[in-house]
């Protein structure tokens, strides 16, 4: 049962040093620096700490929780301590999700290098694991947890304790029978491969076994033709079934002889069903699959509110880490609130609050470093400028010098456009959104006035065509304008010039916008105002968002950095629905779910009825020609669900599955299964849920697993959210509502699973995989025919 990591633990010098342990300083702030003894455990997957070398140890983190390791020079906190410690002795452990970073200072550069290299090696090993290797590692971890005295073998008492840790309540006699069957050495204990055998007996998937036997003539294997039949009939792969069957056998059949004979064993069949090829999310929607050549107004854009905050809106910490996290998750619009700072340097913080301050130039440098790591498509800097004239000039200097050619400071071709450019045209560019003096037309006219005579002089004197970015005549013209404007505006012209396609304007009414504003202007709405407009003028809002950008931000009353449901604003085509990304929960699950598609690039093409300036769509009153669809979800079973409370060893979950749909108001609904008592390891539900959706193009589907609690609210176990249009279903068929309900009823009566099988791999509250936790479902979508005369629609 040895894993990749176990092999390296005995040979890699860095890992050997980490297993011995190292005394380092744990740093939380400039004033909080405490010595702690850190040691990599023998499992190679967890790091524990103690106050001293032989003190009582506590678990600190798991390697699977670590995203990367940064050098001390790249740490905002450690840089502030450069006068006290050499930066080469420091490093930062960055975790997935919203967990705060761990900053450490070693006693020597060599010790720091040992830990940085060792940790990164382990992180890379975990990241590169395939499905089988991840399962092997998980089993190895289980064995380590169950082997309480760490003697390399497990007694039956240790196995019973492990079962409780694994969320299994099992009859003692039955468990002992499995134990004896696995104890092939008759030693009264389980070692390596014996434990694997015990686990396989414990996790036998009866529902999968029955399905396998339905298609296997001998019950031992699926021949190539039998597997093709399964893919065609059950998974609806149709034309590509033959080629796909060969690919899947080669990918998931564990035995080499099986691959050579083109057959699939039960283990290979189960591996396929649990893999990305058996996932509910359609793999065709994972890469860039949408048209990226349409105007920016035609896309939903992943957007952040008060990006610099990693806590609440009143006393929270401001940090460049907020920008790093937002950008690495594909955010394409970040907010920067800039105020006058000491020593002539602008600062970023939530004005008139107790939030901490960070330097504007540090924010810009961070943006440059991380802007295009997760997405190559344009990044929007939403500037909230509160600075004096002098510090605005400093802002301009930092933006132009640090961002250099990434910063878009003029139209793409120097000509007046008729619509916003596309994400494709703006690849690798950073756009400034903010207030602007005058119009884009004025800027282009000013440049045209000076460009022609200047070119003539250049040609006459045989000078190169490159010219200063601000000709003298243009500067004189600007100075005259500045004298007039300065009296009524504190906006610096140099900063104004950096705003090209995204000029901020106040919203008065949709009629006023249509008559007075340009396509390159953008209005911002508070969530309260935007929701009011959705109800009062839904269709006008849709038409407005077809030609002009809108940004919506959370209410000022959300001082706890809570979020609102973005779906209500997407329903009218609002492009930039800004979220408090530091706060996990339902709202961020929906946001993450939408932007999971299209390579997570931060741009999702809106449905065609939200891109048409003549659209008649109103989310409050949806009318035809929208094709209603009915979704049938049979929730079959669950696998390895985590404990809600890891501190209570005897606590076993009572899981239920809740299926939620978010879309237009009539489509927003939820249903749930019954709960299964005392079984989080392999619960079976076998229940069918039926949903009717009017506008599937806007619907989001959220699967939530909860621990039933009759005394209070159910506890969260895991979730997965995805767009309706990205579901991989068994089939889409045409049928009447009556036929659909009859099919749903028949599904509820079936004792065996039904065709169209998908696994849903669950995520934590922070959106992190909680492998191997999953639920197994059947999915079928039916397009609804128009009701016949005399037939009720409901």
C-alpha positions in Angstrom: 0.0 0.0 0.0 3.1 2.2 -0.2 2.4 5.6 -1.9 4.5 7.9 -4.0 5.0 10.1 -0.9 6.0 7.2 1.3 8.7 6.2 -1.2 10.2 9.7 -1.1 10.1 10.0 2.7 13.0 7.6 3.1 15.2 9.0 0.3 14.8 12.8 0.0 17.1 14.7 2.3 14.8 17.7 2.7 11.9 15.4 3.8 14.2 13.5 6.2 15.2 16.8 7.8 11.6 17.9 8.1 10.7 14.6 9.8 13.3 15.4 12.5 11.7 18.8 13.1 12.8 22.4 13.1 12.4 25.3 15.5 11.1 28.4 13.7 9.3 31.6 14.4 5.6 31.8 13.5 4.7 35.3 12.5 1.2 36.8 12.6 2.1 40.5 12.7 5.0 42.9 13.4 4.4 42.4 17.1 3.4 38.7 17.2 6.4 36.4 16.6 6.5 33.2 18.6 8.9 30.2 18.5 7.3 27.0 17.4 8.7 23.5 16.7 7.4 22.2 13.3 7.7 18.6 12.2 6.5 16.6 9.2 4.7 13.5 10.4 5.6 9.9 9.3 2.6 9.9 6.9 4.3 12.6 4.8 0.9 14.4 4.6 0.6 16.3 7.8 2.7 18.9 9.6 2.3 19.2 13.4 3.7 21.9 15.7 4.6 22.2 19.4 5.8 25.0 21.6 9.1 23.2 22.1 11.1 20.3 20.7 9.6 17.5 22.8 6.4 19.2 23.8 2.8 18.2 23.1 2.2 18.3 19.4 -0.9 19.6 17.6 -1.8 19.2 13.9 -1.1 22.4 11.9 -2.0 21.6 8.3 -2.3 18.9 5.7 -0.2 18.9 2.5 -3.4 18.6 0.5 -4.5 22.0 1.9 -1.3 23.8 0.6 -1.5 25.6 -2.7 2.1 26.8 -2.9 5.1 28.0 -1.0 6.4 31.6 -1.4 9.8 33.1 -0.7 10.2 35.7 2.0 10.7 38.4 -0.6 7.1 37.7 -1.9 5.5 38.0 1.6 3.8 41.3 2.4 4.2 40.6 6.2 7.8 39.3 6.1 8.9 42.3 3.9 7.7 44.5 6.7 10.2 42.7 9.1 13.2 43.0 6.7 15.0 45.1 9.3 14.8 42.3 11.9 15.4 39.2 9.9 17.0 38.4 6.5 14.2 37.7 4.0 16.1 34.6 2.8 15.2 33.0 6.1 11.5 33.5 5.8 8.9 31.8 3.7 5.1 31.7 3.4 2.8 28.7 3.2 -0.2 29.6 1.0 -3.4 27.5 1.5 -6.3 26.7 -0.8 -9.5 28.7 -0.3 -9.7 31.5 2.3 -7.5 30.1 5.0 -4.9 32.7 6.1 -1.3 32.3 5.0 1.3 30.9 7.4 4.4 33.0 7.6 7.5 31.3 9.1 11.1 32.5 9.8 13.8 29.8 10.1 17.0 30.2 12.1 19.1 29.8 8.9 18.8 30.1 5.2 19.6 26.4 4.8 16.7 25.4 7.1 14.3 27.7 5.2 15.4 26.2 1.9 15.0 22.6 3.3 11.3 23.4 4.2 10.6 25.3 1.0 12.0 22.6 -1.2 10.4 19.8 0.8 7.0 21.3 1.0 6.9 22.2 -2.7 8.0 18.6 -3.5 5.1 17.2 -1.5 2.6 19.7 -3.0 3.7 18.8 -6.5 3.4 15.1 -5.8 -0.1 15.5 -4.5 -1.1 17.7 -7.4 0.2 15.3 -10.0 -1.5 12.2 -8.6 -4.0 10.5 -10.9 -7.3 9.0 -9.6 -5.8 5.7 -8.5 -2.8 7.4 -6.8 -5.1 9.8 -4.9 -7.1 6.8 -3.7 -3.9 5.0 -2.6 -2.8 8.0 -0.7 -6.2 8.4 0.9 -6.0 4.7 2.0 -2.5 5.2 3.4 -3.7 8.2 5.4 -6.7 6.2 6.7 -4.3 3.4 7.8 -2.1 5.9 9.6 -5.1 7.4 11.4 -6.4 4.0 12.4 -3.0 2.5 13.5 -3.1 4.3 16.9 0.1 2.8 18.3 1.9 3.2 14.9 3.1 -0.4 14.8 2.2 -0.9 11.1 -0.8 -3.2 11.8 -4.4 -2.7 13.0 -6.3 -4.7 15.6 -10.0 -5.1 15.4 -10.5 -2.5 18.1 -8.4 -0.1 16.0 -10.6 -0.9 13.0 -13.8 -0.2 14.9 -12.4 3.2 16.0 -11.4 3.9 12.3 -14.9 3.0 11.1 -16.3 5.7 13.4 -13.7 8.2 12.1 -14.9 7.2 8.6 -18.5 8.0 9.4 -19.6 4.4 9.5 -22.0 2.9 12.1 -21.8 -0.9 11.5 -23.0 -4.0 13.2 -20.1 -5.3 15.2 -20.6 -8.9 14.1 -20.7 -8.0 10.4 -17.6 -5.8 10.8 -15.8 -8.6 12.5 -16.7 -11.0 9.7 -15.2 -8.6 7.1 -12.1 -8.2 9.4 -11.6 -12.0 9.6 -12.1 -12.4 5.8 -9.4 -9.7 5.2 -7.0 -11.2 7.8 -5.4 -13.7 5.3 -2.4 -14.2 7.5 -4.5 -15.2 10.5 -2.5 -12.8 12.7 -5.5 -11.1 14.3 -4.4 -7.9 12.7 -4.5 -6.2 9.3 -1.4 -5.1 7.5 -1.0 -3.1 4.2 -2.7 -5.2 1.5 -5.0 -6.8 4.0 -6.3 -3.4 4.9 -6.9 -2.6 1.2 -8.9 -5.8 0.9 -10.9 -4.9 4.0 -11.6 -1.4 2.5 -12.7 -2.9 -0.9 -15.2 -5.2 0.9 -16.4 -2.3 3.0 -16.9 0.0 -0.1 -18.5 -2.5 -2.4 -21.0 -0.5 -4.5 -24.0 -2.8 -4.9 -25.8 -0.4 -7.2 -22.8 -0.2 -9.5 -22.4 -4.0 -9.4 -26.0 -4.5 -10.4 -25.6 -2.1 -13.3 -22.4 -3.9 -14.4 -24.1 -7.3 -14.4 -27.0 -5.9 -16.6 -24.5 -5.4 -19.4 -22.0 -8.1 -18.7 -22.8 -11.5 -20.2 -20.6 -13.4 -17.7 -20.8 -10.9 -14.8 -17.0 -10.7 -14.7 -16.1 -8.2 -17.4 -17.6 -5.9 -20.1 -16.4 -6.8 -23.6 -15.8 -3.9 -26.0 -19.2 -4.3 -27.6 -21.0 -4.5 -24.2 -19.3 -1.3 -23.1 -20.2 0.4 -26.3 -23.8 -0.6 -25.7 -23.6 0.8 -22.2 -22.2 4.1 -23.5 -24.8 4.4 -26.2 -27.9 3.3 -24.3 -27.2 4.6 -20.8 -24.8 7.5 -21.2 -26.1 8.7 -24.6 -22.7 9.1 -26.2 -24.3 8.0 -29.5 -21.9 8.3 -32.6 -18.7 8.5 -30.6 -19.4 5.5 -28.4 -17.1 3.1 -30.2 -14.0 5.3 -30.2 -14.7 6.5 -26.7 -15.0 2.9 -25.3 -11.5 2.1 -26.5 -10.2 5.4 -24.9 -11.9 4.7 -21.6 -10.7 1.1 -21.4 -7.2 2.2 -22.0 -7.6 5.0 -19.4 -9.3 3.2 -16.6 -8.8 -0.6 -16.9 -6.2 -1.5 -14.1 -5.0 -4.7 -15.7 -2.7 -4.7 -18.7 -4.2 -8.0 -20.0 -7.6 -6.3 -19.9 -6.4 -3.4 -21.9 -4.8 -5.7 -24.5 -8.1 -7.7 -24.8 -10.2 -4.5 -24.8 -12.3 -5.5 -21.9 -13.3 -3.6 -18.7 -13.4 -5.2 -15.3 -15.7 -4.1 -12.5 -12.8 -2.1 -10.9 -12.2 -0.4 -14.2 -15.9 0.3 -14.7 -16.1 1.9 -11.2 -13.0 4.0 -11.9 -14.6 5.3 -15.1 -17.8 6.2 -13.3 -15.9 8.1 -10.6 -13.6 9.9 -13.0 -13.9 13.2 -14.8 -15.4 11.4 -17.7 -18.2 10.3 -15.4 -18.6 13.7 -13.8 -21.8 15.8 -14.0 -19.9 18.8 -15.4 -19.7 18.5 -19.2 -16.0 18.4 -20.1 -16.8 20.2 -23.3 -17.5 23.3 -21.2 -14.1 23.2 -19.3 -11.8 24.7 -22.0 -12.5 28.0 -23.7 -15.6 27.0 -25.8 -17.5 30.2 -26.2 -17.1 33.0 -28.8 -14.7 35.5 -27.3 -14.9 38.0 -30.2 -18.1 39.9 -29.1 -18.2 43.3 -27.3 -17.5 43.3 -23.6 -21.1 44.2 -23.0 -22.1 40.7 -24.1 -20.3 38.9 -21.2 -20.8 38.2 -17.5 -17.5 39.4 -15.9 -16.2 37.9 -12.7 -16.0 40.9 -10.4 -14.8 41.7 -6.9 -15.9 44.3 -4.4 -13.4 46.1 -2.1 -10.8 43.6 -3.3 -8.2 44.8 -0.8 -10.2 43.6 2.2 -9.7 40.1 3.6 -12.1 40.7 6.5 -15.1 42.9 7.3 -15.8 46.4 6.0 -15.2 48.3 9.2 -12.2 46.9 11.0 -10.9 44.3 8.6 -7.4 43.9 7.3 -6.4 45.4 3.9 -3.9 43.3 2.1 -2.5 42.7 -1.4 -3.4 39.1 -0.6 -7.0 40.0 -1.4 -5.9 40.8 -5.0 -3.8 37.7 -5.3 -6.6 35.4 -4.2 -9.2 37.2 -6.4 -6.9 37.2 -9.5 -5.9 33.5 -9.0 -9.6 32.5 -9.0 -10.1 34.2 -12.4 -11.6 37.5 -11.2 -11.4 40.1 -14.1 -12.6 43.3 -12.3 -10.9 44.3 -9.0 -11.7 47.4 -7.0 -9.1 49.9 -5.7 -10.2 52.6 -3.2 -7.3 55.2 -3.3 -6.8 58.0 -0.7 -4.0 60.4 0.1 -1.3 58.8 2.1 1.8 59.9 4.0 5.1 61.0 2.3 3.2 61.7 -0.9 2.3 58.0 -1.5 -1.4 57.1 -2.2 -2.8 54.4 0.0 -5.6 51.9 -0.4 -8.2 51.2 2.3 -12.0 51.5 3.0 -12.3 55.2 3.7 -13.6 56.6 7.0 -13.3 53.2 8.7 -10.7 51.4 10.9 -9.5 49.0 8.1 -5.8 48.9 7.7 -3.9 50.7 4.9 -1.7 49.4 2.1 0.4 51.3 -0.5 -1.2 51.9 -3.9 2.1 51.1 -5.6 2.2 47.7 -3.8 -1.3 47.0 -5.1 -0.3 47.9 -8.7 2.8 45.7 -8.5 0.7 42.8 -7.2 -1.8 43.3 -10.0 1.0 43.2 -12.6 2.4 40.0 -11.2 -0.8 38.1 -11.0 -3.1 39.8 -13.6 -2.8 37.1 -16.2 -1.9 33.9 -14.3 -5.4 32.5 -14.3 -6.7 34.2 -17.4 -5.3 35.9 -20.4 -8.4 38.0 -21.0 -8.6 41.7 -20.0 -8.4 42.8 -16.4 -10.4 45.9 -15.2 -9.1 48.1 -12.5 -12.2 49.8 -10.9 -10.6 53.0 -9.4 -12.4 54.9 -6.6 -10.2 58.0 -6.6 -10.3 60.2 -3.5 -6.8 61.7 -3.9 -5.6 65.3 -4.3 -4.2 66.5 -7.6 -0.6 65.8 -6.5 -1.2 62.3 -5.4 -3.2 61.5 -8.5 -0.1 62.3 -10.5 1.7 59.8 -8.3 -1.0 57.3 -9.1 -0.5 57.9 -12.8 3.3 57.4 -12.5 2.9 54.1 -10.7 0.2 52.8 -13.2 2.3 53.7 -16.3 5.7 52.8 -15.0 4.7 49.5 -13.2 2.1 48.2 -15.7 4.0 49.5 -18.7 2.6 48.1 -22.0 0.0 46.0 -20.1 -1.9 49.3 -19.4 -4.4 50.3 -22.1 -4.1 54.1 -22.5 -5.7 54.6 -25.9 -8.1 53.0 -28.2 -6.8 49.9 -29.9 -6.4 51.4 -33.4 -6.4 55.1 -32.5 -9.8 55.5 -34.1 -13.2 56.2 -32.6 -14.9 52.8 -32.1 -18.6 52.1 -32.6 -18.8 49.5 -29.9 -16.6 48.1 -27.1 -13.8 45.8 -28.1 -14.0 42.1 -27.4 -12.1 40.1 -24.7 -10.1 38.5 -27.6 -9.0 41.9 -28.8 -8.0 43.0 -25.3 -6.0 39.9 -24.3 -3.2 40.8 -21.9 -4.5 44.3 -21.3 -5.4 46.1 -18.1 -8.2 48.7 -18.4 -8.9 51.5 -16.0 -12.5 52.2 -15.0 -13.1 55.6 -13.5 -14.1 59.2 -13.9 -13.1 61.0 -17.0 -12.9 64.7 -18.1 -14.7 65.1 -21.4 -15.4 62.3 -23.9 -13.5 59.8 -25.8 -14.3 61.8 -29.0 -12.6 64.9 -27.4 -9.5 62.9 -26.8 -9.3 61.5 -30.3 -10.0 65.0 -31.8 -7.2 66.5 -29.7 -4.7 63.8 -30.8 -5.8 64.2 -34.5 -5.2 68.0 -34.4 -1.5 67.6 -33.5 -0.7 64.3 -35.2 -1.0 65.3 -38.9 1.3 68.4 -38.7 3.7 66.5 -36.5 3.9 63.6 -39.0 4.6 66.1 -41.9 7.5 67.6 -39.9 8.8 64.2 -39.2 8.7 63.1 -42.8 10.3 66.3 -43.9 13.2 66.0 -41.6 13.5 62.2 -42.1 13.0 61.6 -38.4 11.6 58.2 -37.2 7.9 58.0 -36.8 8.0 57.3 -33.1 7.0 60.6 -31.3 6.5 61.7 -27.7 3.3 60.4 -26.3 2.2 63.9 -25.4 3.2 66.5 -28.1 3.9 70.0 -26.9 0.9 71.5 -28.7 -1.4 69.0 -27.1 0.1 69.8 -23.7 -0.5 73.5 -24.2 -4.1 72.8 -25.3 -4.6 70.7 -22.2 -3.2 73.3 -19.9 -5.7 75.8 -21.1 -8.5 73.3 -20.5 -7.1 72.4 -17.2 -7.3 75.9 -15.8 -11.0 75.9 -16.6 -11.7 72.4 -15.4 -9.7 72.6 -12.2 -12.0 75.1 -10.6 -15.0 72.7 -10.9 -13.2 69.3 -10.7 -10.3 67.9 -8.7 -9.8 65.1 -11.3 -6.2 65.2 -12.7 -6.2 65.2 -16.6 -3.3 62.7 -16.6 -5.4 60.2 -14.6 -8.4 61.0 -16.7 -6.5 60.1 -19.9 -5.9 56.6 -18.6 -9.7 56.0 -18.7 -10.5 54.9 -22.3 -13.4 52.4 -22.7 -14.8 52.5 -19.1 -15.8 56.0 -18.2 -17.9 56.1 -14.9 -21.2 58.0 -15.2 -24.1 58.5 -12.8 -27.3 56.7 -13.6 -30.5 58.7 -13.7 -32.9 56.7 -15.8 -32.7 54.3 -18.7 -34.2 56.9 -21.0 -31.5 59.4 -19.9 -28.7 56.9 -20.5 -30.0 56.1 -24.0 -30.3 59.8 -24.9 -27.1 61.2 -23.3 -24.6 58.5 -22.7 -22.1 56.6 -24.9 -21.4 52.8 -25.2 -18.0 53.3 -23.5 -19.6 54.7 -20.3 -20.6 52.6 -17.4 -22.9 53.1 -14.4 -22.7 51.6 -11.0 -25.7 50.5 -8.9 -26.0 49.5 -5.3 -27.7 46.1 -4.9 -30.8 47.9 -3.5 -31.2 50.2 -6.5 -30.4 47.4 -9.0 -33.0 45.0 -7.4 -35.6 47.7 -7.5 -34.9 48.3 -11.2 -35.2 44.6 -11.9 -38.7 44.6 -10.5 -39.9 47.9 -11.9 -38.3 47.9 -15.3 -36.8 44.4 -16.0 -37.0 44.6 -19.8 -35.5 48.2 -19.9 -32.6 46.9 -17.7 -32.1 44.0 -20.1 -31.9 46.4 -23.1 -29.7 48.8 -21.3 -27.2 46.0 -20.5 -27.1 44.9 -24.1 -25.3 48.1 -25.2 -23.7 49.5 -22.0 -21.9 48.0 -19.1 -23.3 47.9 -15.6 -21.6 47.3 -12.3 -23.5 46.3 -9.1 -22.0 46.4 -5.7 -23.1 45.2 -2.2 -25.2 47.4 0.1 -23.2 49.5 2.5 -25.1 47.9 5.3 -23.2 44.6 4.7 -20.5 45.6 7.1 -19.8 41.9 7.8 -18.7 41.5 4.1 -21.7 39.2 3.5 -23.0 38.8 -0.1 -26.2 39.1 -2.1 -27.4 36.6 -4.7 -25.8 37.6 -8.0 -28.4 35.6 -10.0 -31.0 38.3 -9.7 -28.7 40.7 -11.5 -27.4 38.3 -14.1 -31.1 37.7 -15.0 -31.2 41.2 -16.5 -27.7 41.0 -18.0 -25.7 43.0 -15.5 -22.1 42.2 -16.5 -20.1 43.1 -13.4 -21.9 41.9 -10.2 -19.2 42.6 -7.6 -18.9 40.1 -4.8 -17.1 40.1 -1.4 -14.9 37.2 -2.4 -13.4 36.8 1.1 -16.8 35.5 2.3 -17.8 31.9 1.6 -21.4 30.8 1.3 -24.3 30.1 -1.0 -23.8 33.4 -3.0 -20.2 32.7 -3.7 -21.0 29.1 -4.6 -23.4 30.4 -7.3 -20.7 32.9 -8.5 -18.0 30.3 -8.6 -20.4 27.9 -10.3 -21.1 30.2 -13.2 -17.5 31.1 -13.8 -16.3 27.4 -13.5 -17.0 27.1 -17.2 -15.0 28.5 -20.2 -11.6 27.6 -18.6 -12.4 29.8 -15.6 -11.3 32.8 -17.6 -13.7 35.2 -15.9 -15.8 35.9 -19.0 -19.0 34.0 -19.8 -21.1 34.8 -22.9 -24.6 35.9 -22.0 -27.6 34.2 -23.6 -28.6 35.7 -26.9 -31.8 37.3 -25.5 -29.6 39.3 -23.1 -27.4 40.6 -25.9 -30.1 42.0 -28.1 -30.9 45.7 -27.7 -34.4 45.0 -29.0 -34.9 42.1 -26.6 -38.4 41.6 -25.2 -37.2 39.5 -22.3 -38.3 40.4 -18.8 -37.2 38.0 -16.0 -40.2 39.0 -13.9 -42.6 38.1 -16.8 -40.9 35.5 -19.0 -42.8 34.7 -22.2 -42.3 32.3 -25.1 -40.3 31.5 -27.2 -38.3 30.1 -24.2 -38.3 26.3 -24.2 -39.3 25.0 -20.8 -37.4 22.0 -19.6 -38.0 19.4 -16.9 -35.1 18.0 -14.9 -35.2 14.5 -13.4 -32.6 13.8 -10.8 -32.4 10.4 -9.2 -30.2 10.8 -6.1 -28.8 7.3 -5.8 -26.0 7.1 -3.2 -23.1 8.9 -1.5 -19.5 8.0 -0.9 -17.1 8.8 1.9 -18.8 11.9 3.2 -16.7 13.8 5.8 -17.7 14.2 9.4 -19.2 17.5 10.3 -17.5 17.5 13.7 -14.1 15.8 13.7 -13.6 16.4 17.4 -16.4 14.0 18.3 -15.1 10.5 17.4 -18.5 8.8 18.0 -20.5 11.3 16.0 -21.9 9.9 12.7 -23.7 12.0 10.2 -27.3 11.5 9.0 -26.9 12.8 5.5 -29.6 14.1 3.1 -29.2 15.7 -0.4 -30.8 19.0 -1.2 -31.1 20.0 -4.8 -31.5 23.8 -5.4 -32.2 25.7 -8.6 -31.5 29.4 -9.0 -32.7 31.4 -12.0 -35.6 33.7 -12.7 -38.0 34.0 -9.8 -40.5 31.2 -11.0 -37.6 28.8 -11.5 -35.9 29.3 -8.1 -36.9 26.3 -6.0 -35.5 23.4 -4.0 -36.3 19.8 -3.0 -34.5 17.3 -0.8 -34.3 13.6 -0.1 -35.0 11.8 3.2 -32.0 11.5 5.5 -30.1 8.2 6.0 -29.4 7.5 9.6 -25.9 7.0 10.9 -24.1 6.5 7.6 -21.8 9.0 6.0 -19.6 6.4 4.4 -21.9 4.8 1.8 -25.5 6.1 2.3 -28.2 5.0 -0.2 -31.2 7.2 -1.1 -32.6 6.0 -4.4 -35.0 9.0 -4.6 -36.1 10.9 -7.6 -36.6 14.7 -7.7 -38.4 16.5 -10.5 -38.0 20.2 -11.5 -39.6 22.3 -14.3 -37.6 25.3 -15.5 -38.9 28.0 -17.8 -35.5 29.7 -18.7 -32.8 27.0 -18.5 -30.2 29.3 -20.1 -30.1 31.3 -16.8 -30.5 28.5 -14.3 -27.8 27.4 -11.8 -28.0 24.0 -10.2 -26.7 23.4 -6.7 -26.3 20.1 -4.9 -25.9 20.3 -1.2 -25.3 17.5 1.3 -26.4 18.2 4.8 -26.3 16.4 8.2 -29.9 16.2 9.4 -30.5 17.7 12.8 -34.0 17.6 14.3 -33.1 20.1 17.0 -31.7 22.9 14.8 -30.6 23.8 11.3 -29.0 21.0 9.3 -25.2 21.2 9.2 -23.3 21.7 5.9 -21.3 18.7 4.6 -20.4 19.6 1.0 -21.8 21.2 -2.2 -21.3 21.5 -5.9 -22.8 24.2 -8.1 -22.8 24.4 -11.9 -24.8 26.1 -14.8 -27.8 24.1 -16.1 -26.2 24.4 -19.6 -23.0 22.7 -18.4 -24.7 19.6 -17.1 -23.7 16.3 -18.7 -27.0 14.4 -18.7 -28.1 11.1 -20.0 -30.4 12.4 -22.6 -32.6 15.4 -23.7 -35.9 14.2 -24.9 -39.2 15.8 -25.9 -42.3 15.0 -23.9 -45.4 16.3 -22.3 -45.6 17.2 -18.7 -47.9 14.3 -18.1 -45.4 11.9 -19.6 -42.6 13.4 -17.6 -44.4 13.0 -14.3 -45.3 9.4 -15.2 -41.6 8.8 -15.9 -40.7 10.4 -12.6 -43.2 8.2 -10.8 -41.8 5.1 -12.5 -38.3 6.1 -11.4 -39.4 6.3 -7.8 -40.7 2.7 -8.0 -37.5 1.2 -9.5 -35.3 -0.7 -7.1 -32.3 -0.5 -9.3 -30.6 2.6 -10.7 -31.8 4.2 -13.9 -29.7 5.2 -17.0 -27.6 8.4 -17.3 -25.2 8.1 -14.4 -23.0 10.9 -13.1 -20.8 11.5 -10.0 -20.9 14.8 -8.3 -17.6 15.5 -6.5 -18.2 17.6 -3.5 -16.5 20.9 -2.5 -16.1 22.5 1.0 -17.6 25.8 2.0 -14.4 27.4 0.6 -14.8 25.7 -2.8 -12.0 23.2 -2.1 -12.3 19.5 -3.2 -13.1 17.2 -0.3 -12.0 14.1 -2.2 -13.1 11.3 -2.2 -16.6 12.6 -1.1 -19.2 12.4 -3.8 -22.8 11.6 -4.6 -24.0 9.4 -7.4 -27.0 10.5 -9.5 -28.9 9.9 -12.7 -29.7 13.0 -14.8 -32.3 13.3 -17.5 -33.5 16.6 -19.1 -36.8 16.7 -21.1 -37.9 19.5 -23.3 -41.5 20.3 -22.7 -44.1 20.3 -25.4 -46.8 22.9 -25.5 -49.8 21.8 -23.3 -52.6 20.2 -25.4 -56.1 21.8 -25.3 -57.7 20.8 -22.0 -54.4 19.7 -20.5 -53.3 21.6 -17.4 -49.8 23.0 -17.6 -49.3 22.3 -13.9 
